[in-house]
Structure formats: C-alpha cells, structure tokens
C-alpha cells in the first residue's frame, strides 16, 4: 500500500515544496534543452554537446571534430543529446531554428540519425551514410560519420562560424628568417618537385590507359545499342519528339568518342561516361514513345553495370563484408535480387585479376563519377575500396574533386531561415530513413 504523508502548518508546506522540487528534478523529467538553444549554438560552432550528454565525448574529441569540420569548410552540424530527449519533429524544428542549409547529424543516447538539404547531399546518400555507422560507440561513430560526410557533401561552412585560424600576426624577424631558409633550400626543393611531378604525371598516364580499356568497352556497347535500335526518322509513326530523342542519342555517341580521344588526364573521362549516360536515357525515352508508355523518370544508371541502362528502382544490397545500402538497379537486377540471386556486376581488370569496379582502385572514380553525378556516389560506395580511396585528401588533390562534386551544383551554408523544402527533412529520428528534413515528423524510432 502506498504511504500517504499528512502534515499541517509551515513544516507541511516546506515538505510539499521539497517533494515537488524532487519530482521536477527526477531523472527523465528534467526539462530538455530548448531546440532554439541548440540551434543558436550550432550557428556559432559545428558541434553541440548537451550538458546532460557531456559524457559521450571528451573535450579533446569535441575540439577535434570542431576543427576538422571547420577546416573542411563544409556545412556539417553535429548535436549530441541525452537519451530521452523529445524527438517529435526534431530534425525539422532544428533545421527551421538554425536556418542554415546543411547536413545535420544527431546522436541521441545510443541512437544516431541524420538529415540534409538535398542541395548538400541527396537522400539516398544520407541514408546509406547513417547505416554505415550504426551501432558504433559515440567517438567512433561521430568520427567515422564526419570523415565520410565531409568527403561526400557539397556546400560551404556558414559565415557565422568565423575562422578556425587564430589570425595572429607574424613578426618581421620571423619573415626574414623564413625567407632565408627558403632561399637556402630552394635548389633542392625545386629538384624534388620536378621528380615528384614527373612521377605524378606517369601515374596519371598509367591510370588513364587503364581507364581507356573500360571506357572503350562502354562506347562500343552503346554503339551496338544504336545499331540494334531499328529506328528510322522517316518511318511510319515517327514524330518530332522521337526524332529529337534519336538525334540526342547519336550526338551523345559522337561526344563520347570525341571526349575520349581528347582525354589527357583520368578526370577527363567523366565527360565521356556522362555523355553515354545522357545517350542511354534518350534511348529509354525513345523506346517509351514508340511503345506508347509513360516517359521514364530521369534516374541514375544501374549501379551494378551502367551499360544496363537507366535504373527503374532502388533496391537493398549488401556488398561482401560491408553494410547494406540502397542502390539504383535495372529491371533485370531488381528481379535477381528479389529472387535471392546475385546481380550481373561490371568487372574490370586489376593487378589481382577481375574485380567489381568498386573494388578495383581509385582510378575508376572519374569513370563512376560521370555515370553517377549529382552526389549519389557517397551513399553507393561507402565501405568499398573505391569509396575509401576517393575519401582521401590525396585523391581529391589528384582528381580535383570529392564525392559531392560529381555533377556539380551543390550549395550549403546559406542562411535560408525556415524557407527550405519540407520534403527534404521528412521522417522520424531513428526511422532508418536518413532522408531529408521536412514534414511528417514522427517520434524517435519511427513512431
């Protein structure tokens, strides 16, 4: 039986107040940090640690994440919140209160999820990045997510963060000393630079020649598709739209051949495979018009082999030793996966024999980038050999791009206030969606 305490007078009043205070301060009943407070902190710094979750990361880890994000100049926001924090509409409210276009990641207790404006990172990429770090300890999880996200996303850091560098002046004596050292070491440094440049040029030529084999196969395959098409602009039933589709496909074929002939560096191959992707979509449109079907949605090509043509859906796939992710698939591979069979994968030659292109090394990054432009690569390649290589600074220096730059056009860090696409941030925290912020809300855990 529950005991009832009965008191009268001033002592009773004090006891009642004390009991009320204990109720308010009891674990799980404390008032959560206001979303506006979190947003205000994120407008000043990329990482926010709630006082009630301070045990998740050490101050050293927080400073390291903060510096890494600032140095990368990307609009990545990380919030670490205590278990039990209210999750209904969490991402939508946080994005609205912050008012800055970007990628938002939240670790809440032992849970983790993220959302992004599509101008920074597409929904599929966010979902697959989130999946790749599920179940990891706080420090490992946030470090891995940050490393992969910064290599994948577009945009720039908001101006409200300021500079990560101190801005202290340099004395004249120090400048003179540095100048003297530069003069003394100049001759040796010049020789080292020349040798390094020659070695780098040789490596790029070798990478281009390896790519040339694969790209020539792709061009030949597309040419054979055109030969099998059996379409004549003057045939009965042909209209202007069909002729325009056919003309675009022919132009793409010629553009691909010309771009490959003019390629001098591995990154030049992107223009070739992008032209082939454009051409295959034109053929898909032509086929739909001739058969009286609705025009196809513009989708990336089949992940397993872009020669399969435009994808028709996204399907769950788990690479050997990796985590599951959604990938765009053609109709045939979708059926194979649904039946529990292996998809038909594009393999290429490597020093260790034939391998899937995503496990063949960094040279195939430009080839994949032309096919899968617009930022879809990060989610597709997380955890693969190619994805790991492309995430390194040395790869970006070589090929002048990271994941998110394939296809171009990304923005981020802009102050938009509450003016953002609500479809970008939908779903509840922890629902596995890893999608964009927006309507729908939902509680942590999907309901």
C-alpha positions as a Markdown table, in Angstrom:
| # | Residue | x | y | z |
|---|---|---|---|---|
| 1 | Unk | 0.0 | 0.0 | 0.0 |
| 2 | Unk | 1.3 | 3.5 | -0.9 |
| 3 | Unk | 2.1 | 5.6 | 2.2 |
| 4 | Unk | 0.4 | 8.9 | 2.5 |
| 5 | Unk | 2.2 | 11.7 | 4.3 |
| 6 | Unk | -0.1 | 14.1 | 6.1 |
| 7 | Unk | 1.3 | 17.3 | 7.5 |
| 8 | Unk | 0.0 | 20.7 | 8.6 |
| 9 | Unk | 1.4 | 24.1 | 9.1 |
| 10 | Unk | 4.7 | 25.6 | 7.8 |
| 11 | Unk | 6.5 | 22.3 | 8.1 |
| 12 | Unk | 4.0 | 20.6 | 5.8 |
| 13 | Unk | 4.2 | 23.4 | 3.3 |
| 14 | Unk | 8.0 | 23.1 | 3.2 |
| 15 | Unk | 7.8 | 19.3 | 2.8 |
| 16 | Unk | 5.3 | 19.7 | -0.1 |
| 17 | Unk | 7.6 | 22.1 | -1.9 |
| 18 | Unk | 10.6 | 19.8 | -1.4 |
| 19 | Unk | 8.6 | 16.9 | -2.9 |
| 20 | Unk | 7.5 | 19.0 | -5.8 |
| 21 | Unk | 11.1 | 20.0 | -6.5 |
| 22 | Unk | 12.4 | 16.4 | -6.3 |
| 23 | Unk | 9.7 | 15.5 | -8.8 |
| 24 | Unk | 10.8 | 18.2 | -11.3 |
| 25 | Unk | 14.5 | 17.2 | -11.0 |
| 26 | Unk | 14.0 | 13.5 | -11.2 |
| 27 | Unk | 15.8 | 11.6 | -14.0 |
| 28 | Unk | 13.8 | 11.7 | -17.2 |
| 29 | Unk | 11.6 | 14.5 | -16.0 |
| 30 | Unk | 14.1 | 17.3 | -16.4 |
| 31 | Unk | 13.3 | 20.0 | -18.9 |
| 32 | Unk | 15.1 | 19.3 | -22.2 |
| 33 | Unk | 17.4 | 21.9 | -23.7 |
| 34 | Unk | 15.3 | 24.1 | -26.0 |
| 35 | Unk | 15.8 | 23.5 | -29.7 |
| 36 | Unk | 16.4 | 27.2 | -30.1 |
| 37 | Unk | 19.3 | 27.0 | -27.7 |
| 38 | Unk | 20.8 | 24.1 | -29.7 |
| 39 | Unk | 20.3 | 26.0 | -32.9 |
| 40 | Unk | 21.9 | 29.1 | -31.6 |
| 41 | Unk | 24.9 | 27.1 | -30.5 |
| 42 | Unk | 25.2 | 25.4 | -33.9 |
| 43 | Unk | 25.1 | 28.8 | -35.7 |
| 44 | Unk | 28.3 | 29.6 | -33.8 |
| 45 | Unk | 30.1 | 26.2 | -33.8 |
| 46 | Unk | 29.6 | 22.9 | -35.8 |
| 47 | Unk | 29.4 | 20.7 | -32.8 |
| 48 | Unk | 27.0 | 21.0 | -29.8 |
| 49 | Unk | 27.2 | 18.7 | -26.8 |
| 50 | Unk | 24.2 | 18.9 | -24.4 |
| 51 | Unk | 25.3 | 19.2 | -20.8 |
| 52 | Unk | 23.3 | 16.1 | -19.9 |
| 53 | Unk | 25.2 | 14.2 | -22.6 |
| 54 | Unk | 28.7 | 15.5 | -21.9 |
| 55 | Unk | 30.0 | 12.0 | -21.0 |
| 56 | Unk | 29.5 | 10.9 | -24.6 |
| 57 | Unk | 32.6 | 12.7 | -25.9 |
| 58 | Unk | 35.7 | 14.1 | -24.2 |
| 59 | Unk | 36.6 | 17.8 | -24.7 |
| 60 | Unk | 39.6 | 16.7 | -26.8 |
| 61 | Unk | 37.3 | 14.7 | -29.1 |
| 62 | Unk | 34.9 | 17.7 | -29.4 |
| 63 | Unk | 37.7 | 20.0 | -30.3 |
| 64 | Unk | 39.0 | 17.6 | -32.9 |
| 65 | Unk | 35.6 | 17.3 | -34.6 |
| 66 | Unk | 35.1 | 21.0 | -34.5 |
| 67 | Unk | 38.4 | 21.7 | -36.1 |
| 68 | Unk | 38.0 | 19.0 | -38.7 |
| 69 | Unk | 34.7 | 20.4 | -39.8 |
| 70 | Unk | 35.8 | 24.0 | -39.8 |
| 71 | Unk | 39.0 | 23.1 | -41.8 |
| 72 | Unk | 36.9 | 21.2 | -44.4 |
| 73 | Unk | 34.7 | 24.3 | -44.8 |
| 74 | Unk | 31.5 | 22.2 | -45.0 |
| 75 | Unk | 28.1 | 22.9 | -43.5 |
| 76 | Unk | 28.0 | 19.8 | -41.2 |
| 77 | Unk | 26.2 | 20.2 | -37.9 |
| 78 | Unk | 26.5 | 17.7 | -35.1 |
| 79 | Unk | 24.4 | 17.6 | -31.9 |
| 80 | Unk | 24.9 | 15.1 | -29.1 |
| 81 | Unk | 21.8 | 14.9 | -26.9 |
| 82 | Unk | 20.8 | 12.8 | -23.9 |
| 83 | Unk | 18.6 | 9.7 | -24.1 |
| 84 | Unk | 15.0 | 10.6 | -23.6 |
| 85 | Unk | 15.3 | 13.9 | -25.4 |
| 86 | Unk | 12.0 | 14.7 | -27.2 |
| 87 | Unk | 12.2 | 13.6 | -30.8 |
| 88 | Unk | 9.0 | 14.6 | -32.4 |
| 89 | Unk | 9.8 | 16.8 | -35.4 |
| 90 | Unk | 13.4 | 17.1 | -34.0 |
| 91 | Unk | 15.1 | 17.5 | -37.3 |
| 92 | Unk | 12.5 | 19.8 | -38.9 |
| 93 | Unk | 12.5 | 22.0 | -35.8 |
| 94 | Unk | 16.3 | 22.1 | -35.6 |
| 95 | Unk | 16.7 | 22.9 | -39.3 |
| 96 | Unk | 14.0 | 25.7 | -39.0 |
| 97 | Unk | 15.6 | 27.2 | -35.9 |
| 98 | Unk | 19.1 | 27.1 | -37.3 |
| 99 | Unk | 18.0 | 28.5 | -40.6 |
| 100 | Unk | 21.2 | 27.2 | -42.4 |
| 101 | Unk | 21.3 | 24.9 | -45.4 |
| 102 | Unk | 23.4 | 21.9 | -44.5 |
| 103 | Unk | 23.8 | 18.3 | -43.2 |
| 104 | Unk | 22.5 | 17.7 | -39.6 |
| 105 | Unk | 23.6 | 14.7 | -37.6 |
| 106 | Unk | 22.2 | 13.9 | -34.1 |
| 107 | Unk | 23.4 | 11.3 | -31.6 |
| 108 | Unk | 20.7 | 10.8 | -29.0 |
| 109 | Unk | 21.6 | 8.4 | -26.3 |
| 110 | Unk | 22.9 | 5.4 | -28.2 |
| 111 | Unk | 20.8 | 6.3 | -31.3 |
| 112 | Unk | 22.1 | 8.1 | -34.4 |
| 113 | Unk | 20.4 | 9.7 | -37.4 |
| 114 | Unk | 20.9 | 12.5 | -39.9 |
| 115 | Unk | 19.1 | 14.6 | -42.4 |
| 116 | Unk | 20.3 | 17.0 | -45.1 |
| 117 | Unk | 19.1 | 19.6 | -47.5 |
| 118 | Unk | 19.2 | 18.0 | -50.9 |
| 119 | Unk | 21.4 | 20.8 | -52.2 |
| 120 | Unk | 24.1 | 19.5 | -49.9 |
| 121 | Unk | 23.6 | 15.7 | -50.0 |
| 122 | Unk | 20.9 | 13.5 | -51.6 |
| 123 | Unk | 18.6 | 11.4 | -49.5 |
| 124 | Unk | 20.0 | 8.1 | -50.6 |
| 125 | Unk | 23.5 | 9.2 | -49.7 |
| 126 | Unk | 22.4 | 10.4 | -46.3 |
| 127 | Unk | 20.6 | 7.1 | -45.6 |
| 128 | Unk | 23.5 | 4.9 | -46.6 |
| 129 | Unk | 26.0 | 7.0 | -44.6 |
| 130 | Unk | 23.8 | 6.7 | -41.5 |
| 131 | Unk | 23.5 | 3.0 | -42.0 |
| 132 | Unk | 27.3 | 2.6 | -42.3 |
| 133 | Unk | 27.9 | 3.9 | -38.7 |
| 134 | Unk | 25.0 | 2.3 | -36.8 |
| 135 | Unk | 25.9 | 0.6 | -33.6 |
| 136 | Unk | 29.3 | 2.2 | -33.1 |
| 137 | Unk | 30.4 | 3.9 | -29.9 |
| 138 | Unk | 30.0 | 7.6 | -29.7 |
| 139 | Unk | 33.5 | 8.7 | -30.6 |
| 140 | Unk | 34.0 | 6.1 | -33.3 |
| 141 | Unk | 30.6 | 6.8 | -34.8 |
| 142 | Unk | 30.8 | 10.5 | -35.0 |
| 143 | Unk | 34.4 | 10.4 | -36.3 |
| 144 | Unk | 33.5 | 7.9 | -39.0 |
| 145 | Unk | 30.4 | 9.8 | -40.0 |
| 146 | Unk | 32.3 | 13.1 | -40.1 |
| 147 | Unk | 35.1 | 11.6 | -42.2 |
| 148 | Unk | 32.7 | 10.2 | -44.8 |
| 149 | Unk | 30.3 | 13.1 | -44.8 |
| 150 | Unk | 33.0 | 15.7 | -45.3 |
| 151 | Unk | 34.3 | 13.8 | -48.3 |
| 152 | Unk | 30.9 | 13.3 | -49.7 |
| 153 | Unk | 28.9 | 16.5 | -49.2 |
| 154 | Unk | 28.8 | 19.8 | -51.0 |
| 155 | Unk | 28.5 | 23.4 | -49.9 |
| 156 | Unk | 30.5 | 25.6 | -47.7 |
| 157 | Unk | 30.5 | 26.4 | -44.0 |
| 158 | Unk | 28.3 | 29.2 | -42.8 |
| 159 | Unk | 30.0 | 32.6 | -42.3 |
| 160 | Unk | 28.7 | 32.7 | -38.7 |
| 161 | Unk | 31.3 | 30.1 | -37.7 |
| 162 | Unk | 34.1 | 32.6 | -38.4 |
| 163 | Unk | 37.6 | 31.3 | -39.0 |
| 164 | Unk | 39.2 | 28.3 | -37.3 |
| 165 | Unk | 42.6 | 30.0 | -37.5 |
| 166 | Unk | 43.9 | 32.4 | -34.9 |
| 167 | Unk | 44.8 | 35.3 | -37.2 |
| 168 | Unk | 47.8 | 36.3 | -35.1 |
| 169 | Unk | 50.4 | 38.4 | -36.8 |
| 170 | Unk | 53.9 | 37.3 | -37.9 |
| 171 | Unk | 56.9 | 39.4 | -36.9 |
| 172 | Unk | 59.3 | 40.9 | -39.4 |
| 173 | Unk | 62.2 | 39.0 | -37.9 |
| 174 | Unk | 60.3 | 35.7 | -38.4 |
| 175 | Unk | 59.6 | 36.6 | -42.1 |
| 176 | Unk | 63.2 | 37.3 | -42.7 |
| 177 | Unk | 64.3 | 34.1 | -41.1 |
| 178 | Unk | 61.8 | 32.1 | -43.2 |
| 179 | Unk | 62.9 | 33.8 | -46.3 |
| 180 | Unk | 66.5 | 32.9 | -45.7 |
| 181 | Unk | 65.6 | 29.3 | -45.2 |
| 182 | Unk | 63.6 | 29.3 | -48.4 |
| 183 | Unk | 66.5 | 30.7 | -50.4 |
| 184 | Unk | 68.9 | 28.1 | -49.0 |
| 185 | Unk | 66.6 | 25.2 | -49.6 |
| 186 | Unk | 65.3 | 26.4 | -52.9 |
| 187 | Unk | 67.5 | 24.5 | -55.3 |
| 188 | Unk | 66.9 | 21.2 | -53.5 |
| 189 | Unk | 63.2 | 21.7 | -53.2 |
| 190 | Unk | 63.0 | 22.5 | -57.0 |
| 191 | Unk | 64.7 | 19.2 | -57.9 |
| 192 | Unk | 62.3 | 17.3 | -55.5 |
| 193 | Unk | 59.3 | 19.0 | -57.0 |
| 194 | Unk | 60.4 | 18.1 | -60.6 |
| 195 | Unk | 60.9 | 14.5 | -59.7 |
| 196 | Unk | 57.6 | 14.3 | -57.9 |
| 197 | Unk | 55.8 | 16.0 | -60.8 |
| 198 | Unk | 57.3 | 13.5 | -63.3 |
| 199 | Unk | 56.3 | 10.6 | -61.1 |
| 200 | Unk | 52.8 | 12.0 | -60.7 |
| 201 | Unk | 52.4 | 12.5 | -64.5 |
| 202 | Unk | 53.5 | 8.9 | -65.1 |
| 203 | Unk | 50.9 | 7.6 | -62.6 |
| 204 | Unk | 48.2 | 9.7 | -64.2 |
| 205 | Unk | 49.1 | 8.4 | -67.7 |
| 206 | Unk | 49.0 | 4.8 | -66.4 |
| 207 | Unk | 45.6 | 5.4 | -64.7 |
| 208 | Unk | 44.2 | 6.9 | -67.9 |
| 209 | Unk | 45.4 | 4.0 | -70.0 |
| 210 | Unk | 43.7 | 1.6 | -67.6 |
| 211 | Unk | 40.5 | 3.6 | -67.8 |
| 212 | Unk | 40.7 | 3.7 | -71.6 |
| 213 | Unk | 40.1 | 0.0 | -71.8 |
| 214 | Unk | 36.9 | 0.2 | -69.8 |
| 215 | Unk | 35.6 | 3.3 | -71.4 |
| 216 | Unk | 36.2 | 2.0 | -75.0 |
| 217 | Unk | 34.1 | -1.1 | -74.0 |
| 218 | Unk | 31.3 | 1.3 | -72.9 |
| 219 | Unk | 31.5 | 3.3 | -76.1 |
| 220 | Unk | 31.4 | 0.2 | -78.2 |
| 221 | Unk | 28.4 | -1.2 | -76.2 |
| 222 | Unk | 26.5 | 2.0 | -76.8 |
| 223 | Unk | 27.3 | 1.9 | -80.5 |
| 224 | Unk | 25.9 | -1.6 | -80.7 |
| 225 | Unk | 22.7 | -0.5 | -79.0 |
| 226 | Unk | 22.3 | 2.2 | -81.6 |
| 227 | Unk | 22.9 | -0.4 | -84.4 |
| 228 | Unk | 20.2 | -2.7 | -82.9 |
| 229 | Unk | 17.7 | 0.1 | -82.5 |
| 230 | Unk | 15.9 | -0.4 | -85.8 |
| 231 | Unk | 14.6 | 3.2 | -85.8 |
| 232 | Unk | 14.4 | 5.4 | -88.9 |
| 233 | Unk | 13.5 | 9.0 | -88.5 |
| 234 | Unk | 11.2 | 8.8 | -91.6 |
| 235 | Unk | 9.4 | 5.6 | -90.6 |
| 236 | Unk | 5.7 | 5.5 | -90.2 |
| 237 | Unk | 4.6 | 6.7 | -86.8 |
| 238 | Unk | 7.8 | 8.6 | -86.1 |
| 239 | Unk | 7.2 | 12.2 | -84.7 |
| 240 | Unk | 9.4 | 15.1 | -83.9 |
| 241 | Unk | 9.9 | 14.1 | -80.3 |
| 242 | Unk | 11.1 | 10.6 | -81.3 |
| 243 | Unk | 13.5 | 12.1 | -83.9 |
| 244 | Unk | 14.8 | 14.5 | -81.2 |
| 245 | Unk | 15.5 | 11.6 | -78.8 |
| 246 | Unk | 17.3 | 9.7 | -81.6 |
| 247 | Unk | 19.3 | 12.8 | -82.5 |
| 248 | Unk | 20.4 | 13.3 | -78.9 |
| 249 | Unk | 21.5 | 9.7 | -78.6 |
| 250 | Unk | 23.6 | 10.0 | -81.8 |
| 251 | Unk | 25.1 | 13.2 | -80.6 |
| 252 | Unk | 25.9 | 11.6 | -77.2 |
| 253 | Unk | 27.7 | 8.8 | -79.0 |
| 254 | Unk | 29.8 | 11.2 | -81.0 |
| 255 | Unk | 30.5 | 13.3 | -78.0 |
| 256 | Unk | 31.7 | 10.3 | -76.0 |
| 257 | Unk | 34.1 | 9.3 | -78.8 |
| 258 | Unk | 35.5 | 12.8 | -79.2 |
| 259 | Unk | 35.9 | 13.3 | -75.4 |
| 260 | Unk | 37.8 | 10.1 | -75.0 |
| 261 | Unk | 40.1 | 10.9 | -77.9 |
| 262 | Unk | 40.9 | 14.3 | -76.3 |
| 263 | Unk | 41.3 | 12.9 | -72.8 |
| 264 | Unk | 44.7 | 13.7 | -71.2 |
| 265 | Unk | 44.0 | 13.0 | -67.5 |
| 266 | Unk | 41.9 | 10.5 | -65.7 |
| 267 | Unk | 39.4 | 13.1 | -64.6 |
| 268 | Unk | 38.7 | 13.9 | -68.3 |
| 269 | Unk | 36.9 | 10.5 | -68.5 |
| 270 | Unk | 33.9 | 11.9 | -66.5 |
| 271 | Unk | 32.8 | 13.8 | -69.7 |
| 272 | Unk | 32.8 | 10.5 | -71.6 |
| 273 | Unk | 30.6 | 8.5 | -69.3 |
| 274 | Unk | 28.3 | 11.4 | -68.6 |
| 275 | Unk | 27.7 | 11.6 | -72.4 |
| 276 | Unk | 27.0 | 7.9 | -72.5 |
| 277 | Unk | 24.5 | 8.2 | -69.6 |
| 278 | Unk | 22.7 | 11.0 | -71.4 |
| 279 | Unk | 22.6 | 9.0 | -74.6 |
| 280 | Unk | 21.1 | 5.9 | -72.9 |
| 281 | Unk | 18.4 | 8.0 | -71.2 |
| 282 | Unk | 17.5 | 9.4 | -74.6 |
| 283 | Unk | 17.1 | 5.9 | -75.9 |
| 284 | Unk | 14.9 | 5.0 | -73.0 |
| 285 | Unk | 12.7 | 8.0 | -73.8 |
| 286 | Unk | 12.6 | 7.0 | -77.5 |
| 287 | Unk | 11.6 | 3.4 | -76.6 |
| 288 | Unk | 8.7 | 4.7 | -74.3 |
| 289 | Unk | 7.4 | 6.9 | -77.0 |
| 290 | Unk | 7.4 | 4.2 | -79.7 |
| 291 | Unk | 5.6 | 1.7 | -77.3 |
| 292 | Unk | 3.1 | 4.3 | -76.1 |
| 293 | Unk | 4.3 | 4.1 | -72.5 |
| 294 | Unk | 4.7 | 7.0 | -70.0 |
| 295 | Unk | 8.1 | 8.7 | -70.3 |
| 296 | Unk | 10.6 | 7.3 | -67.8 |
| 297 | Unk | 11.8 | 9.3 | -64.8 |
| 298 | Unk | 15.3 | 10.6 | -65.1 |
| 299 | Unk | 17.3 | 8.2 | -62.8 |
| 300 | Unk | 20.9 | 7.2 | -62.5 |
| 301 | Unk | 22.1 | 4.1 | -64.4 |
| 302 | Unk | 22.1 | 0.6 | -62.9 |
| 303 | Unk | 24.7 | 0.6 | -60.1 |
| 304 | Unk | 25.9 | -2.9 | -60.9 |
| 305 | Unk | 26.7 | -2.1 | -64.6 |
| 306 | Unk | 25.8 | 1.3 | -66.2 |
| 307 | Unk | 25.6 | -0.5 | -69.5 |
| 308 | Unk | 22.3 | -2.0 | -68.3 |
| 309 | Unk | 20.8 | 1.5 | -68.9 |
| 310 | Unk | 18.8 | 3.8 | -66.6 |
| 311 | Unk | 17.6 | 2.2 | -63.3 |
| 312 | Unk | 14.0 | 1.6 | -62.6 |
| 313 | Unk | 14.0 | 1.5 | -58.8 |
| 314 | Unk | 16.2 | 1.4 | -55.7 |
| 315 | Unk | 16.9 | -1.9 | -54.1 |
| 316 | Unk | 18.7 | -3.0 | -50.9 |
| 317 | Unk | 22.1 | -4.6 | -51.5 |
| 318 | Unk | 24.9 | -5.7 | -49.1 |
| 319 | Unk | 28.4 | -5.9 | -50.6 |
| 320 | Unk | 30.7 | -8.7 | -49.2 |
| 321 | Unk | 32.0 | -7.5 | -45.8 |
| 322 | Unk | 30.0 | -4.2 | -46.0 |
| 323 | Unk | 26.8 | -2.8 | -44.7 |
| 324 | Unk | 23.5 | -2.8 | -46.6 |
| 325 | Unk | 22.6 | 0.2 | -48.7 |
| 326 | Unk | 20.1 | 1.2 | -51.3 |
| 327 | Unk | 21.4 | 1.3 | -54.9 |
| 328 | Unk | 19.7 | 2.1 | -58.2 |
| 329 | Unk | 19.0 | -1.1 | -60.3 |
| 330 | Unk | 17.8 | -2.0 | -63.7 |
| 331 | Unk | 14.7 | -4.2 | -64.0 |
| 332 | Unk | 16.7 | -7.4 | -64.5 |
| 333 | Unk | 18.9 | -6.9 | -61.5 |
| 334 | Unk | 15.9 | -5.9 | -59.4 |
| 335 | Unk | 14.4 | -9.3 | -60.2 |
| 336 | Unk | 17.6 | -11.1 | -59.5 |
| 337 | Unk | 18.0 | -9.5 | -56.1 |
| 338 | Unk | 14.3 | -10.2 | -55.2 |
| 339 | Unk | 14.9 | -13.9 | -56.1 |
| 340 | Unk | 18.0 | -14.1 | -53.9 |
| 341 | Unk | 20.4 | -14.3 | -56.8 |
| 342 | Unk | 23.5 | -12.2 | -57.5 |
| 343 | Unk | 23.2 | -9.2 | -59.8 |
| 344 | Unk | 25.2 | -9.0 | -63.0 |
| 345 | Unk | 28.2 | -6.9 | -61.9 |
| 346 | Unk | 30.6 | -4.9 | -64.1 |
| 347 | Unk | 34.1 | -6.3 | -63.5 |
| 348 | Unk | 37.3 | -4.7 | -64.7 |
| 349 | Unk | 41.0 | -5.9 | -64.9 |
| 350 | Unk | 43.2 | -5.2 | -61.9 |
| 351 | Unk | 46.6 | -6.4 | -60.7 |
| 352 | Unk | 44.8 | -9.1 | -58.8 |
| 353 | Unk | 42.5 | -10.3 | -61.6 |
| 354 | Unk | 39.0 | -9.3 | -62.5 |
| 355 | Unk | 37.1 | -7.4 | -59.7 |
| 356 | Unk | 33.9 | -5.4 | -59.5 |
| 357 | Unk | 34.7 | -1.8 | -60.4 |
| 358 | Unk | 34.0 | -0.5 | -56.9 |
| 359 | Unk | 36.8 | -2.8 | -55.6 |
| 360 | Unk | 39.3 | -2.0 | -58.4 |
| 361 | Unk | 41.0 | 1.1 | -57.0 |
| 362 | Unk | 40.8 | 4.9 | -57.2 |
| 363 | Unk | 41.4 | 5.1 | -60.9 |
| 364 | Unk | 37.8 | 4.3 | -61.6 |
| 365 | Unk | 36.5 | 7.2 | -59.6 |
| 366 | Unk | 36.2 | 9.6 | -62.7 |
| 367 | Unk | 34.5 | 6.8 | -64.7 |
| 368 | Unk | 31.9 | 6.2 | -62.0 |
| 369 | Unk | 31.5 | 9.9 | -61.4 |
| 370 | Unk | 30.3 | 10.6 | -64.9 |
| 371 | Unk | 27.6 | 8.0 | -64.6 |
| 372 | Unk | 26.5 | 8.7 | -61.1 |
| 373 | Unk | 26.7 | 12.5 | -61.0 |
| 374 | Unk | 24.8 | 14.8 | -58.6 |
| 375 | Unk | 26.2 | 13.4 | -55.3 |
| 376 | Unk | 24.8 | 9.9 | -55.4 |
| 377 | Unk | 28.2 | 8.3 | -55.2 |
| 378 | Unk | 28.8 | 8.7 | -51.4 |
| 379 | Unk | 25.9 | 6.5 | -50.4 |
| 380 | Unk | 26.7 | 3.9 | -53.0 |
| 381 | Unk | 30.4 | 3.5 | -52.3 |
| 382 | Unk | 30.6 | 3.7 | -48.5 |
| 383 | Unk | 32.8 | 0.9 | -47.3 |
| 384 | Unk | 34.1 | -0.2 | -50.7 |
| 385 | Unk | 37.7 | 0.1 | -51.9 |
| 386 | Unk | 36.9 | 2.9 | -54.4 |
| 387 | Unk | 34.8 | 4.7 | -51.8 |
| 388 | Unk | 37.6 | 4.6 | -49.2 |
| 389 | Unk | 40.2 | 5.8 | -51.8 |
| 390 | Unk | 38.0 | 8.7 | -53.0 |
| 391 | Unk | 37.5 | 10.0 | -49.5 |
| 392 | Unk | 41.2 | 10.7 | -49.0 |
| 393 | Unk | 42.7 | 14.2 | -49.5 |
| 394 | Unk | 45.3 | 12.8 | -51.9 |
| 395 | Unk | 42.5 | 11.6 | -54.2 |
| 396 | Unk | 40.8 | 14.9 | -54.2 |
| 397 | Unk | 44.2 | 16.6 | -55.0 |
| 398 | Unk | 44.7 | 14.3 | -57.9 |
| 399 | Unk | 41.3 | 14.5 | -59.5 |
| 400 | Unk | 40.2 | 17.8 | -58.2 |
| 401 | Unk | 37.0 | 16.6 | -56.6 |
| 402 | Unk | 35.3 | 14.7 | -53.8 |
| 403 | Unk | 32.2 | 12.7 | -54.0 |
| 404 | Unk | 29.8 | 15.5 | -53.7 |
| 405 | Unk | 31.4 | 17.5 | -56.6 |
| 406 | Unk | 30.5 | 14.9 | -59.3 |
| 407 | Unk | 27.7 | 16.5 | -61.1 |
| 408 | Unk | 28.3 | 19.9 | -59.5 |
| 409 | Unk | 25.7 | 22.4 | -58.4 |
| 410 | Unk | 25.8 | 21.9 | -54.7 |
| 411 | Unk | 25.3 | 24.7 | -52.2 |
| 412 | Unk | 25.3 | 24.8 | -48.5 |
| 413 | Unk | 25.9 | 27.1 | -45.5 |
| 414 | Unk | 23.4 | 29.6 | -46.9 |
| 415 | Unk | 21.1 | 31.3 | -44.5 |
| 416 | Unk | 17.6 | 30.3 | -45.6 |
| 417 | Unk | 15.7 | 30.6 | -42.3 |
| 418 | Unk | 12.5 | 28.5 | -42.4 |
| 419 | Unk | 12.4 | 28.7 | -46.2 |
| 420 | Unk | 13.5 | 25.2 | -47.2 |
| 421 | Unk | 12.0 | 22.2 | -49.0 |
| 422 | Unk | 9.9 | 20.4 | -46.3 |
| 423 | Unk | 10.2 | 17.2 | -48.4 |
| 424 | Unk | 14.0 | 17.2 | -47.7 |
| 425 | Unk | 13.7 | 16.5 | -43.9 |
| 426 | Unk | 10.8 | 14.0 | -43.5 |
| 427 | Unk | 10.6 | 11.1 | -41.2 |
| 428 | Unk | 11.2 | 10.4 | -37.6 |
| 429 | Unk | 14.5 | 10.2 | -35.8 |
| 430 | Unk | 15.9 | 6.7 | -36.0 |
| 431 | Unk | 13.5 | 5.5 | -38.6 |
| 432 | Unk | 16.3 | 4.4 | -40.7 |
| 433 | Unk | 15.3 | 6.9 | -43.4 |
| 434 | Unk | 18.3 | 9.1 | -43.2 |
| 435 | Unk | 16.4 | 11.2 | -45.5 |
| 436 | Unk | 15.9 | 14.9 | -45.9 |
| 437 | Unk | 14.3 | 17.2 | -43.4 |
| 438 | Unk | 10.7 | 18.1 | -43.7 |
| 439 | Unk | 7.1 | 17.3 | -43.0 |
| 440 | Unk | 5.8 | 14.2 | -41.4 |
| 441 | Unk | 7.6 | 14.4 | -38.1 |
| 442 | Unk | 7.4 | 11.3 | -36.2 |
| 443 | Unk | 9.0 | 10.2 | -33.0 |
| 444 | Unk | 12.5 | 8.9 | -32.4 |
| 445 | Unk | 12.5 | 5.3 | -33.6 |
| 446 | Unk | 9.9 | 5.9 | -36.3 |
| 447 | Unk | 6.7 | 6.4 | -34.3 |
